[in-house]
Amino acid sequence: MNNLFMRATILSVIFSLFLPLNSVYAEKTTVGEIVKELGTIEAKVIKGPHGRYLINMGTDNKVKKGNLWTVYSTGEQVIEPITGKKLGVLPVPLAICKVTRVEKHFSEISVKCFKKSCSIKSGLTVKRYREIKIMFYDVNGSSFRLYELIRAKLPSLDWQGYQSIENSADVTQLPEGVVIVADKGRVTIWSGGEILSIYDELTSARSLPQPALTQSTPPVTETKEIDSKQKTVTSAPGIMIPGLSTNLKIENYEAVTSIDHIVDSVGIIESDRTKTPYFIYLSNKTLYAQAVETGKSYQYAYKGFGDMVNMSLGPNGLIALNIYIQGEGMNSRILKFSTGGFTVLTKDIEYILEFLDMNGNGINESLVGQDFDAESFFGSGVFRLAVDDSGRITQHDSM
């Protein structure tokens, strides 16, 4: 058991050793250009002649053929039940639109209603790449960090997850969605079946390979049995460690489990008393824990508003969940995992959270919080935090 956990821990350390929280690594050219390409902008519907639909933006606003927009109704008032105070308007999505022709000051769109029929009138609001499905395909699994960075900066999209594939022929297009394909230093963005952009130069964001555990097929409910047979990697390309010119070869590894979900984050943690290693992974707003040996599992489903961006594992079963709410900012949480399952220690944290190894002992025991910025996601302020057993968080010095 100890040897098994040691091997899994070493792999976990290798995959996370070079992941700084500071936003410097997130401001690379490719990431910034993709985020700008798929950023949200707002326009208005114009009902044209002969039943044709237009929007009041064109090439002067960098609108392109294939851009996808969501049409919203004027919205419904949200009223606080106790005070009767009007809290705002909740827009209702009516249809998805695709740009089919672009002029300088306007564009023509095709409209597909979410229901059997919908009434699209002039003056309704359309928002580009808001609640639009998007999938990230990674050829040979070398661009998982790029996926994490892009997803963290584009929470307005409806992310369908990440999938590692063997070649680009395995890509499944989304007729009313966005597909990003990372392949050998080139990133291709498809939108509505059209090639939106191609980037030939990747930054260091792609230097961290995706662990094999997150390679997935469509979700199933059955968990595969543990394979304890020893295997040897003889022809694998190895893992490229940032800053080194040689590959790290992993030999004599032991397959201990498989995860048949598209996952957003994955790690390994020990239970508090029995010291049993559990795989912890995040998928579709749910946090799962699966015991390595017995297959015993727990889950924590987030029912609130917003998008669960990622998780970070800390000492003594602590887990930081970074949750982003559109238009508000971060609403992160600290959970604790034990043999009884998940417990929420504290919530409504306005920071982007990460557990880091600050003293070089190989344990991510230092909790760090970074300010949220509405434009660039990562703010400039980074602080050391501490959390006690009751979940109370205190802020210490800035970094």
C-alpha positions as YAML, in Angstrom:
chain: A
units: angstrom
residues:
- id: 1
  name: MET
  ca: [0.00, 0.00, 0.00]
- id: 2
  name: ASN
  ca: [2.69, 2.51, 0.98]
- id: 3
  name: ASN
  ca: [4.69, 1.79, -2.19]
- id: 4
  name: LEU
  ca: [1.54, 2.17, -4.30]
- id: 5
  name: PHE
  ca: [0.68, 5.50, -2.73]
- id: 6
  name: MET
  ca: [4.28, 6.66, -3.03]
- id: 7
  name: ARG
  ca: [4.29, 5.97, -6.78]
- id: 8
  name: ALA
  ca: [0.98, 7.79, -7.22]
- id: 9
  name: THR
  ca: [2.23, 10.70, -5.11]
- id: 10
  name: ILE
  ca: [5.44, 11.02, -7.13]
- id: 11
  name: LEU
  ca: [3.42, 11.18, -10.36]
- id: 12
  name: SER
  ca: [1.12, 13.79, -8.82]
- id: 13
  name: VAL
  ca: [4.12, 15.90, -7.76]
- id: 14
  name: ILE
  ca: [5.67, 15.65, -11.24]
- id: 15
  name: PHE
  ca: [2.46, 16.82, -12.91]
- id: 16
  name: SER
  ca: [1.97, 19.78, -10.55]
- id: 17
  name: LEU
  ca: [5.52, 20.84, -9.64]
- id: 18
  name: PHE
  ca: [5.79, 23.59, -12.20]
- id: 19
  name: LEU
  ca: [2.34, 25.20, -11.93]
- id: 20
  name: PRO
  ca: [2.76, 28.74, -10.48]
- id: 21
  name: LEU
  ca: [-0.43, 30.53, -9.44]
- id: 22
  name: ASN
  ca: [0.73, 33.98, -10.54]
- id: 23
  name: SER
  ca: [-0.97, 35.25, -13.67]
- id: 24
  name: VAL
  ca: [2.29, 35.77, -15.60]
- id: 25
  name: TYR
  ca: [2.03, 32.35, -17.26]
- id: 26
  name: ALA
  ca: [-1.62, 33.01, -18.16]
- id: 27
  name: GLU
  ca: [-0.94, 36.11, -20.22]
- id: 28
  name: LYS
  ca: [0.87, 34.35, -23.08]
- id: 29
  name: THR
  ca: [0.05, 35.46, -26.61]
- id: 30
  name: THR
  ca: [-1.86, 32.40, -27.81]
- id: 31
  name: VAL
  ca: [-4.14, 32.25, -24.76]
- id: 32
  name: GLY
  ca: [-4.87, 35.98, -24.96]
- id: 33
  name: GLU
  ca: [-5.71, 35.85, -28.66]
- id: 34
  name: ILE
  ca: [-8.03, 32.87, -28.26]
- id: 35
  name: VAL
  ca: [-9.80, 34.50, -25.31]
- id: 36
  name: LYS
  ca: [-10.28, 37.67, -27.36]
- id: 37
  name: GLU
  ca: [-11.53, 35.65, -30.35]
- id: 38
  name: LEU
  ca: [-14.18, 33.89, -28.23]
- id: 39
  name: GLY
  ca: [-15.00, 36.81, -25.95]
- id: 40
  name: THR
  ca: [-18.55, 37.94, -25.26]
- id: 41
  name: ILE
  ca: [-19.91, 41.04, -27.05]
- id: 42
  name: GLU
  ca: [-23.49, 42.29, -27.28]
- id: 43
  name: ALA
  ca: [-25.53, 43.32, -30.31]
- id: 44
  name: LYS
  ca: [-29.16, 43.82, -31.35]
- id: 45
  name: VAL
  ca: [-31.38, 41.88, -33.72]
- id: 46
  name: ILE
  ca: [-32.72, 43.58, -36.84]
- id: 47
  name: LYS
  ca: [-35.63, 41.92, -38.61]
- id: 48
  name: GLY
  ca: [-34.84, 42.43, -42.29]
- id: 49
  name: PRO
  ca: [-36.87, 42.01, -45.49]
- id: 50
  name: HIS
  ca: [-38.23, 38.67, -46.67]
- id: 51
  name: GLY
  ca: [-38.00, 37.11, -43.21]
- id: 52
  name: ARG
  ca: [-34.22, 37.53, -42.99]
- id: 53
  name: TYR
  ca: [-32.51, 38.35, -39.70]
- id: 54
  name: LEU
  ca: [-29.54, 40.68, -39.15]
- id: 55
  name: ILE
  ca: [-27.48, 42.01, -36.26]
- id: 56
  name: ASN
  ca: [-26.16, 45.55, -36.01]
- id: 57
  name: MET
  ca: [-22.47, 44.57, -36.06]
- id: 58
  name: GLY
  ca: [-20.13, 43.66, -38.88]
- id: 59
  name: THR
  ca: [-16.48, 43.58, -39.83]
- id: 60
  name: ASP
  ca: [-15.89, 46.92, -38.10]
- id: 61
  name: ASN
  ca: [-16.59, 45.06, -34.83]
- id: 62
  name: LYS
  ca: [-14.50, 42.03, -35.90]
- id: 63
  name: VAL
  ca: [-17.57, 39.84, -36.47]
- id: 64
  name: LYS
  ca: [-16.76, 36.76, -38.58]
- id: 65
  name: LYS
  ca: [-18.69, 34.17, -40.53]
- id: 66
  name: GLY
  ca: [-19.44, 31.27, -38.20]
- id: 67
  name: ASN
  ca: [-19.66, 33.39, -35.04]
- id: 68
  name: LEU
  ca: [-22.35, 32.02, -32.72]
- id: 69
  name: TRP
  ca: [-24.75, 34.16, -30.71]
- id: 70
  name: THR
  ca: [-27.53, 33.51, -28.20]
- id: 71
  name: VAL
  ca: [-30.76, 35.52, -28.54]
- id: 72
  name: TYR
  ca: [-32.37, 36.56, -25.26]
- id: 73
  name: SER
  ca: [-35.86, 37.77, -24.44]
- id: 74
  name: THR
  ca: [-36.32, 41.09, -22.67]
- id: 75
  name: GLY
  ca: [-36.18, 39.10, -19.43]
- id: 76
  name: GLU
  ca: [-38.19, 38.51, -16.30]
- id: 77
  name: GLN
  ca: [-37.95, 40.49, -13.08]
- id: 78
  name: VAL
  ca: [-36.31, 38.75, -10.14]
- id: 79
  name: ILE
  ca: [-38.01, 39.83, -6.91]
- id: 80
  name: GLU
  ca: [-36.71, 39.20, -3.38]
- id: 81
  name: PRO
  ca: [-39.54, 37.24, -1.68]
- id: 82
  name: ILE
  ca: [-39.30, 38.89, 1.74]
- id: 83
  name: THR
  ca: [-38.68, 42.57, 0.94]
- id: 84
  name: GLY
  ca: [-40.28, 42.63, -2.49]
- id: 85
  name: LYS
  ca: [-37.21, 44.44, -3.81]
- id: 86
  name: LYS
  ca: [-36.50, 44.08, -7.53]
- id: 87
  name: LEU
  ca: [-33.08, 42.46, -7.80]
- id: 88
  name: GLY
  ca: [-32.74, 42.68, -11.56]
- id: 89
  name: VAL
  ca: [-33.77, 41.04, -14.80]
- id: 90
  name: LEU
  ca: [-33.19, 37.38, -15.70]
- id: 91
  name: PRO
  ca: [-32.92, 37.10, -19.51]
- id: 92
  name: VAL
  ca: [-34.36, 33.97, -21.10]
- id: 93
  name: PRO
  ca: [-32.43, 32.38, -24.02]
- id: 94
  name: LEU
  ca: [-34.68, 31.96, -27.06]
- id: 95
  name: ALA
  ca: [-32.47, 30.80, -29.91]
- id: 96
  name: ILE
  ca: [-28.96, 30.27, -31.19]
- id: 97
  name: CYS
  ca: [-27.76, 32.27, -34.18]
- id: 98
  name: LYS
  ca: [-24.90, 31.75, -36.63]
- id: 99
  name: VAL
  ca: [-23.39, 34.46, -38.78]
- id: 100
  name: THR
  ca: [-23.76, 33.47, -42.44]
- id: 101
  name: ARG
  ca: [-22.73, 36.72, -44.16]
- id: 102
  name: VAL
  ca: [-20.75, 39.71, -42.94]
- id: 103
  name: GLU
  ca: [-20.84, 43.32, -44.13]
- id: 104
  name: LYS
  ca: [-19.03, 46.31, -42.68]
- id: 105
  name: HIS
  ca: [-21.78, 47.53, -40.34]
- id: 106
  name: PHE
  ca: [-24.12, 44.55, -40.09]
- id: 107
  name: SER
  ca: [-24.23, 40.77, -40.45]
- id: 108
  name: GLU
  ca: [-26.84, 38.27, -41.58]
- id: 109
  name: ILE
  ca: [-27.64, 35.40, -39.22]
- id: 110
  name: SER
  ca: [-29.50, 32.11, -39.32]
- id: 111
  name: VAL
  ca: [-31.75, 31.41, -36.34]
- id: 112
  name: LYS
  ca: [-32.48, 28.09, -34.60]
- id: 113
  name: CYS
  ca: [-35.01, 28.23, -31.75]
- id: 114
  name: PHE
  ca: [-34.39, 26.22, -28.60]
- id: 115
  name: LYS
  ca: [-38.07, 25.26, -28.56]
- id: 116
  name: LYS
  ca: [-40.26, 24.31, -31.54]
- id: 117
  name: SER
  ca: [-40.95, 27.95, -32.25]
- id: 118
  name: CYS
  ca: [-39.94, 31.36, -30.91]
- id: 119
  name: SER
  ca: [-40.70, 34.98, -31.66]
- id: 120
  name: ILE
  ca: [-37.61, 36.91, -32.73]
- id: 121
  name: LYS
  ca: [-38.26, 40.64, -32.89]
- id: 122
  name: SER
  ca: [-36.13, 43.64, -33.78]
- id: 123
  name: GLY
  ca: [-34.32, 45.08, -30.78]
- id: 124
  name: LEU
  ca: [-33.79, 41.80, -28.92]
- id: 125
  name: THR
  ca: [-30.33, 41.33, -27.41]
- id: 126
  name: VAL
  ca: [-27.87, 38.80, -28.82]
- id: 127
  name: LYS
  ca: [-24.66, 37.87, -27.01]
- id: 128
  name: ARG
  ca: [-21.74, 36.29, -28.82]
- id: 129
  name: TYR
  ca: [-20.35, 33.06, -27.31]
- id: 130
  name: ARG
  ca: [-22.63, 33.20, -24.30]
- id: 131
  name: GLU
  ca: [-23.98, 29.76, -23.24]
- id: 132
  name: ILE
  ca: [-22.59, 28.24, -26.46]
- id: 133
  name: LYS
  ca: [-21.32, 24.65, -26.25]
- id: 134
  name: ILE
  ca: [-17.56, 24.20, -26.63]
- id: 135
  name: MET
  ca: [-15.28, 21.15, -26.70]
- id: 136
  name: PHE
  ca: [-11.47, 20.97, -26.49]
- id: 137
  name: TYR
  ca: [-9.69, 18.15, -28.37]
- id: 138
  name: ASP
  ca: [-6.01, 17.51, -27.64]
- id: 139
  name: VAL
  ca: [-4.06, 15.39, -30.14]
- id: 140
  name: ASN
  ca: [-1.59, 13.22, -28.18]
- id: 141
  name: GLY
  ca: [-2.56, 14.86, -24.87]
- id: 142
  name: SER
  ca: [0.12, 17.58, -24.73]
- id: 143
  name: SER
  ca: [-2.01, 20.72, -24.30]
- id: 144
  name: PHE
  ca: [-4.06, 20.16, -21.15]
- id: 145
  name: ARG
  ca: [-2.61, 23.28, -19.48]
- id: 146
  name: LEU
  ca: [-3.69, 25.35, -22.49]
- id: 147
  name: TYR
  ca: [-7.22, 23.95, -22.04]
- id: 148
  name: GLU
  ca: [-7.22, 24.90, -18.34]
- id: 149
  name: LEU
  ca: [-6.09, 28.46, -19.06]
- id: 150
  name: ILE
  ca: [-8.64, 29.03, -21.83]
- id: 151
  name: ARG
  ca: [-11.49, 27.51, -19.83]
- id: 152
  name: ALA
  ca: [-10.66, 29.59, -16.77]
- id: 153
  name: LYS
  ca: [-10.84, 32.78, -18.84]
- id: 154
  name: LEU
  ca: [-14.01, 31.91, -20.79]
- id: 155
  name: PRO
  ca: [-16.57, 30.84, -18.16]
- id: 156
  name: SER
  ca: [-19.46, 32.28, -20.22]
- id: 157
  name: LEU
  ca: [-19.20, 29.32, -22.64]
- id: 158
  name: ASP
  ca: [-20.96, 26.01, -21.99]
- id: 159
  name: TRP
  ca: [-17.90, 23.78, -21.62]
- id: 160
  name: GLN
  ca: [-18.42, 20.15, -22.59]
- id: 161
  name: GLY
  ca: [-14.95, 19.19, -21.36]
- id: 162
  name: TYR
  ca: [-11.57, 17.99, -22.57]
- id: 163
  name: GLN
  ca: [-10.71, 14.90, -24.59]
- id: 164
  name: SER
  ca: [-7.34, 13.49, -25.61]
- id: 165
  name: ILE
  ca: [-7.39, 11.88, -29.07]
- id: 166
  name: GLU
  ca: [-4.87, 10.08, -31.29]
- id: 167
  name: ASN
  ca: [-5.34, 12.19, -34.43]
- id: 168
  name: SER
  ca: [-7.45, 15.08, -35.69]
- id: 169
  name: ALA
  ca: [-9.71, 12.71, -37.66]
- id: 170
  name: ASP
  ca: [-11.27, 11.72, -34.31]
- id: 171
  name: VAL
  ca: [-12.70, 15.22, -33.78]
- id: 172
  name: THR
  ca: [-16.50, 15.45, -33.57]
- id: 173
  name: GLN
  ca: [-17.81, 18.79, -34.84]
- id: 174
  name: LEU
  ca: [-20.55, 20.78, -33.11]
- id: 175
  name: PRO
  ca: [-22.83, 22.37, -35.75]
- id: 176
  name: GLU
  ca: [-24.10, 24.89, -33.18]
- id: 177
  name: GLY
  ca: [-20.96, 24.99, -31.06]
- id: 178
  name: VAL
  ca: [-17.24, 25.69, -30.86]
- id: 179
  name: VAL
  ca: [-14.47, 23.11, -31.21]
- id: 180
  name: ILE
  ca: [-10.82, 23.78, -30.33]
- id: 181
  name: VAL
  ca: [-8.24, 21.33, -31.69]
- id: 182
  name: ALA
  ca: [-4.64, 21.46, -30.40]
- id: 183
  name: ASP
  ca: [-2.31, 19.43, -32.64]
- id: 184
  name: LYS
  ca: [1.52, 19.56, -32.75]
- id: 185
  name: GLY
  ca: [1.94, 23.24, -31.95]
- id: 186
  name: ARG
  ca: [-1.09, 24.38, -33.93]
- id: 187
  name: VAL
  ca: [-4.45, 25.40, -32.49]
- id: 188
  name: THR
  ca: [-7.49, 25.45, -34.78]
- id: 189
  name: ILE
  ca: [-10.79, 26.99, -33.70]
- id: 190
  name: TRP
  ca: [-13.99, 25.84, -35.39]
- id: 191
  name: SER
  ca: [-17.23, 27.75, -34.85]
- id: 192
  name: GLY
  ca: [-20.54, 26.67, -36.35]
- id: 193
  name: GLY
  ca: [-18.70, 24.38, -38.75]
- id: 194
  name: GLU
  ca: [-16.44, 27.21, -40.00]
- id: 195
  name: ILE
  ca: [-12.72, 27.58, -39.32]
- id: 196
  name: LEU
  ca: [-12.58, 30.74, -37.23]
- id: 197
  name: SER
  ca: [-8.82, 30.99, -36.61]
- id: 198
  name: ILE
  ca: [-5.57, 29.01, -36.75]
- id: 199
  name: TYR
  ca: [-2.65, 29.70, -34.41]
- id: 200
  name: ASP
  ca: [0.71, 28.23, -35.41]
- id: 201
  name: GLU
  ca: [2.72, 29.25, -32.38]
- id: 202
  name: LEU
  ca: [1.93, 27.83, -28.92]
- id: 203
  name: THR
  ca: [3.40, 29.27, -25.76]
- id: 204
  name: SER
  ca: [4.76, 27.51, -22.71]
- id: 205
  name: ALA
  ca: [1.19, 26.97, -21.63]
- id: 206
  name: ARG
  ca: [1.27, 23.66, -23.50]
- id: 207
  name: SER
  ca: [4.40, 22.32, -21.78]
- id: 208
  name: LEU
  ca: [2.47, 20.24, -19.23]
- id: 209
  name: PRO
  ca: [1.10, 16.98, -20.71]
- id: 210
  name: GLN
  ca: [-2.33, 15.77, -19.68]
- id: 211
  name: PRO
  ca: [-2.22, 12.78, -17.30]
- id: 212
  name: ALA
  ca: [-3.65, 9.60, -18.83]
- id: 213
  name: LEU
  ca: [-6.35, 9.44, -16.17]
- id: 214
  name: THR
  ca: [-8.26, 12.29, -17.78]
- id: 215
  name: GLN
  ca: [-8.43, 10.74, -21.24]
- id: 216
  name: SER
  ca: [-12.05, 9.85, -21.65]
- id: 217
  name: THR
  ca: [-14.85, 8.40, -23.66]
- id: 218
  name: PRO
  ca: [-18.52, 9.46, -23.37]
- id: 219
  name: PRO
  ca: [-19.73, 9.15, -19.75]
- id: 220
  name: VAL
  ca: [-20.93, 5.79, -18.46]
- id: 221
  name: THR
  ca: [-22.19, 4.80, -15.05]
- id: 222
  name: GLU
  ca: [-20.17, 1.62, -14.59]
- id: 223
  name: THR
  ca: [-16.73, 1.82, -12.93]
- id: 224
  name: LYS
  ca: [-14.05, -0.47, -14.33]
- id: 225
  name: GLU
  ca: [-12.26, -2.90, -12.07]
- id: 226
  name: ILE
  ca: [-8.74, -2.17, -10.85]
- id: 227
  name: ASP
  ca: [-5.99, -3.62, -13.01]
- id: 228
  name: SER
  ca: [-3.04, -4.56, -10.81]
- id: 229
  name: LYS
  ca: [-0.89, -6.00, -13.59]
- id: 230
  name: GLN
  ca: [2.53, -4.37, -13.87]
- id: 231
  name: LYS
  ca: [3.18, -2.59, -17.18]
- id: 232
  name: THR
  ca: [6.25, -1.03, -18.75]
- id: 233
  name: VAL
  ca: [6.26, 1.96, -21.07]
- id: 234
  name: THR
  ca: [8.79, 1.19, -23.81]
- id: 235
  name: SER
  ca: [7.93, 3.56, -26.62]
- id: 236
  name: ALA
  ca: [6.13, 6.46, -24.94]
- id: 237
  name: PRO
  ca: [7.53, 9.90, -25.76]
- id: 238
  name: GLY
  ca: [7.92, 10.73, -22.07]
- id: 239
  name: ILE
  ca: [7.01, 13.87, -20.18]
- id: 240
  name: MET
  ca: [8.70, 17.15, -21.01]
- id: 241
  name: ILE
  ca: [9.54, 19.04, -17.83]
- id: 242
  name: PRO
  ca: [9.63, 22.86, -18.32]
- id: 243
  name: GLY
  ca: [13.20, 24.13, -18.23]
- id: 244
  name: LEU
  ca: [14.81, 20.78, -19.08]
- id: 245
  name: SER
  ca: [15.91, 19.62, -22.52]
- id: 246
  name: THR
  ca: [15.35, 15.91, -21.93]
- id: 247
  name: ASN
  ca: [12.25, 13.79, -21.59]
- id: 248
  name: LEU
  ca: [11.33, 12.05, -18.36]
- id: 249
  name: LYS
  ca: [10.52, 8.40, -19.01]
- id: 250
  name: ILE
  ca: [8.09, 6.64, -16.66]
- id: 251
  name: GLU
  ca: [8.69, 2.92, -16.33]
- id: 252
  name: ASN
  ca: [7.15, 0.10, -14.28]
- id: 253
  name: TYR
  ca: [4.04, 2.05, -13.48]
- id: 254
  name: GLU
  ca: [0.98, 0.31, -12.08]
- id: 255
  name: ALA
  ca: [-2.53, 1.00, -13.42]
- id: 256
  name: VAL
  ca: [-4.75, 1.30, -10.36]
- id: 257
  name: THR
  ca: [-8.03, 2.62, -11.78]
- id: 258
  name: SER
  ca: [-9.70, 4.31, -14.72]
- id: 259
  name: ILE
  ca: [-12.20, 7.17, -14.92]
- id: 260
  name: ASP
  ca: [-14.87, 6.98, -17.61]
- id: 261
  name: HIS
  ca: [-15.81, 10.66, -17.48]
- id: 262
  name: ILE
  ca: [-14.60, 13.81, -19.18]
- id: 263
  name: VAL
  ca: [-12.96, 15.51, -16.20]
- id: 264
  name: ASP
  ca: [-11.84, 19.05, -15.48]
- id: 265
  name: SER
  ca: [-9.34, 18.39, -12.66]
- id: 266
  name: VAL
  ca: [-7.85, 15.25, -11.11]
- id: 267
  name: GLY
  ca: [-5.61, 14.46, -8.15]
- id: 268
  name: ILE
  ca: [-4.95, 12.03, -5.32]
- id: 269
  name: ILE
  ca: [-5.57, 12.49, -1.60]
- id: 270
  name: GLU
  ca: [-5.46, 10.42, 1.60]
- id: 271
  name: SER
  ca: [-8.45, 9.94, 3.88]
- id: 272
  name: ASP
  ca: [-7.97, 11.39, 7.36]
- id: 273
  name: ARG
  ca: [-7.83, 8.28, 9.55]
- id: 274
  name: THR
  ca: [-7.27, 5.18, 7.41]
- id: 275
  name: LYS
  ca: [-4.74, 6.90, 5.11]
- id: 276
  name: THR
  ca: [-6.42, 5.19, 2.14]
- id: 277
  name: PRO
  ca: [-5.53, 6.93, -1.14]
- id: 278
  name: TYR
  ca: [-8.49, 8.27, -3.11]
- id: 279
  name: PHE
  ca: [-8.61, 9.66, -6.62]
- id: 280
  name: ILE
  ca: [-10.38, 13.03, -6.52]
- id: 281
  name: TYR
  ca: [-11.75, 14.42, -9.77]
- id: 282
  name: LEU
  ca: [-14.09, 17.16, -10.91]
- id: 283
  name: SER
  ca: [-16.67, 16.56, -13.64]
- id: 284
  name: ASN
  ca: [-19.85, 18.43, -14.58]
- id: 285
  name: LYS
  ca: [-20.14, 20.50, -11.36]
- id: 286
  name: THR
  ca: [-19.64, 17.38, -9.23]
- id: 287
  name: LEU
  ca: [-16.62, 16.38, -7.14]
- id: 288
  name: TYR
  ca: [-15.94, 12.65, -6.97]
- id: 289
  name: ALA
  ca: [-13.74, 10.57, -4.64]
- id: 290
  name: GLN
  ca: [-12.89, 6.95, -5.51]
- id: 291
  name: ALA
  ca: [-10.78, 4.67, -3.30]
- id: 292
  name: VAL
  ca: [-7.78, 3.20, -5.11]
- id: 293
  name: GLU
  ca: [-8.06, -0.29, -3.59]
- id: 294
  name: THR
  ca: [-11.72, -0.87, -2.77]
- id: 295
  name: GLY
  ca: [-13.46, 1.33, -5.33]
- id: 296
  name: LYS
  ca: [-15.57, 2.91, -2.55]
- id: 297
  name: SER
  ca: [-16.77, 6.29, -3.74]
- id: 298
  name: TYR
  ca: [-18.27, 9.58, -2.56]
- id: 299
  name: GLN
  ca: [-19.47, 12.65, -4.39]
- id: 300
  name: TYR
  ca: [-20.28, 16.30, -3.75]
- id: 301
  name: ALA
  ca: [-22.64, 18.02, -6.21]
- id: 302
  name: TYR
  ca: [-22.55, 21.82, -6.39]
- id: 303
  name: LYS
  ca: [-26.11, 23.12, -6.76]
- id: 304
  name: GLY
  ca: [-25.42, 26.86, -6.74]
- id: 305
  name: PHE
  ca: [-24.99, 29.45, -9.46]
- id: 306
  name: GLY
  ca: [-21.82, 29.70, -11.51]
- id: 307
  name: ASP
  ca: [-19.21, 27.40, -12.99]
- id: 308
  name: MET
  ca: [-16.75, 25.20, -11.08]
- id: 309
  name: VAL
  ca: [-13.48, 26.22, -12.78]
- id: 310
  name: ASN
  ca: [-11.08, 23.80, -11.07]
- id: 311
  name: MET
  ca: [-9.94, 22.34, -7.75]
- id: 312
  name: SER
  ca: [-6.70, 22.32, -5.74]
- id: 313
  name: LEU
  ca: [-5.80, 19.62, -3.22]
- id: 314
  name: GLY
  ca: [-4.16, 20.54, 0.08]
- id: 315
  name: PRO
  ca: [-3.03, 18.78, 3.27]
- id: 316
  name: ASN
  ca: [-5.23, 16.80, 5.68]
- id: 317
  name: GLY
  ca: [-8.00, 16.28, 3.15]
- id: 318
  name: LEU
  ca: [-8.49, 19.97, 2.33]
- id: 319
  name: ILE
  ca: [-9.80, 20.83, -1.15]
- id: 320
  name: ALA
  ca: [-10.14, 24.31, -2.67]
- id: 321
  name: LEU
  ca: [-12.96, 24.66, -5.22]
- id: 322
  name: ASN
  ca: [-12.73, 27.68, -7.51]
- id: 323
  name: ILE
  ca: [-16.26, 28.74, -8.51]
- id: 324
  name: TYR
  ca: [-16.93, 31.62, -10.88]
- id: 325
  name: ILE
  ca: [-20.29, 33.42, -11.17]
- id: 326
  name: GLN
  ca: [-20.84, 35.39, -14.37]
- id: 327
  name: GLY
  ca: [-21.04, 39.12, -13.70]
- id: 328
  name: GLU
  ca: [-20.10, 38.77, -10.02]
- id: 329
  name: GLY
  ca: [-16.70, 37.12, -9.69]
- id: 330
  name: MET
  ca: [-15.32, 34.31, -7.57]
- id: 331
  name: ASN
  ca: [-17.44, 32.45, -5.01]
- id: 332
  name: SER
  ca: [-14.93, 29.77, -4.04]
- id: 333
  name: ARG
  ca: [-15.19, 27.15, -1.30]
- id: 334
  name: ILE
  ca: [-12.97, 25.07, 0.98]
- id: 335
  name: LEU
  ca: [-14.03, 21.43, 1.50]
- id: 336
  name: LYS
  ca: [-12.60, 18.68, 3.68]
- id: 337
  name: PHE
  ca: [-12.57, 15.04, 2.60]
- id: 338
  name: SER
  ca: [-12.63, 12.27, 5.20]
- id: 339
  name: THR
  ca: [-13.78, 8.67, 5.45]
- id: 340
  name: GLY
  ca: [-17.31, 10.02, 5.83]
- id: 341
  name: GLY
  ca: [-17.22, 11.95, 2.57]
- id: 342
  name: PHE
  ca: [-17.07, 15.67, 1.76]
- id: 343
  name: THR
  ca: [-17.77, 18.48, 4.23]
- id: 344
  name: VAL
  ca: [-18.02, 22.18, 3.29]
- id: 345
  name: LEU
  ca: [-15.83, 24.14, 5.72]
- id: 346
  name: THR
  ca: [-16.32, 27.60, 4.28]
- id: 347
  name: LYS
  ca: [-17.80, 29.27, 1.20]
- id: 348
  name: ASP
  ca: [-18.32, 32.66, -0.49]
- id: 349
  name: ILE
  ca: [-14.56, 33.23, -0.83]
- id: 350
  name: GLU
  ca: [-13.77, 36.03, -3.29]
- id: 351
  name: TYR
  ca: [-10.33, 34.69, -4.25]
- id: 352
  name: ILE
  ca: [-8.95, 32.27, -6.84]
- id: 353
  name: LEU
  ca: [-7.55, 29.61, -4.50]
- id: 354
  name: GLU
  ca: [-4.57, 27.27, -4.82]
- id: 355
  name: PHE
  ca: [-2.60, 25.04, -2.44]
- id: 356
  name: LEU
  ca: [1.14, 25.36, -3.16]
- id: 357
  name: ASP
  ca: [4.42, 23.89, -1.94]
- id: 358
  name: MET
  ca: [6.09, 27.04, -0.59]
- id: 359
  name: ASN
  ca: [8.91, 25.46, 1.44]
- id: 360
  name: GLY
  ca: [10.05, 22.74, -0.97]
- id: 361
  name: ASN
  ca: [9.00, 19.74, 1.12]
- id: 362
  name: GLY
  ca: [6.87, 18.26, -1.68]
- id: 363
  name: ILE
  ca: [3.55, 18.94, 0.07]
- id: 364
  name: ASN
  ca: [1.06, 21.53, -1.16]
- id: 365
  name: GLU
  ca: [0.28, 22.81, 2.31]
- id: 366
  name: SER
  ca: [0.26, 26.60, 1.79]
- id: 367
  name: LEU
  ca: [-3.07, 28.16, 0.79]
- id: 368
  name: VAL
  ca: [-2.74, 31.12, -1.57]
- id: 369
  name: GLY
  ca: [-5.48, 33.42, -2.83]
- id: 370
  name: GLN
  ca: [-5.36, 35.62, -5.93]
- id: 371
  name: ASP
  ca: [-7.63, 38.57, -6.66]
- id: 372
  name: PHE
  ca: [-10.20, 38.23, -9.44]
- id: 373
  name: ASP
  ca: [-10.15, 40.72, -12.30]
- id: 374
  name: ALA
  ca: [-13.25, 41.15, -14.47]
- id: 375
  name: GLU
  ca: [-11.21, 41.76, -17.64]
- id: 376
  name: SER
  ca: [-8.19, 39.43, -17.37]
- id: 377
  name: PHE
  ca: [-9.62, 36.96, -14.76]
- id: 378
  name: PHE
  ca: [-6.35, 36.91, -12.78]
- id: 379
  name: GLY
  ca: [-5.93, 40.01, -10.61]
- id: 380
  name: SER
  ca: [-2.67, 41.53, -9.41]
- id: 381
  name: GLY
  ca: [-3.02, 40.80, -5.69]
- id: 382
  name: VAL
  ca: [-1.76, 37.46, -4.33]
- id: 383
  name: PHE
  ca: [-1.98, 36.64, -0.62]
- id: 384
  name: ARG
  ca: [-1.05, 33.90, 1.82]
- id: 385
  name: LEU
  ca: [-4.14, 32.52, 3.55]
- id: 386
  name: ALA
  ca: [-4.74, 30.18, 6.47]
- id: 387
  name: VAL
  ca: [-7.79, 28.05, 7.24]
- id: 388
  name: ASP
  ca: [-8.50, 26.48, 10.62]
- id: 389
  name: ASP
  ca: [-10.53, 23.37, 11.49]
- id: 390
  name: SER
  ca: [-13.73, 25.39, 11.72]
- id: 391
  name: GLY
  ca: [-13.27, 26.77, 8.22]
- id: 392
  name: ARG
  ca: [-12.35, 30.30, 9.31]
- id: 393
  name: ILE
  ca: [-9.97, 31.92, 6.80]
- id: 394
  name: THR
  ca: [-7.43, 34.56, 7.76]
- id: 395
  name: GLN
  ca: [-5.35, 36.65, 5.35]
- id: 396
  name: HIS
  ca: [-1.64, 37.09, 5.95]
- id: 397
  name: ASP
  ca: [1.08, 38.85, 3.97]
- id: 398
  name: SER
  ca: [0.86, 39.58, 0.25]
- id: 399
  name: MET
  ca: [3.22, 37.91, -2.24]
...
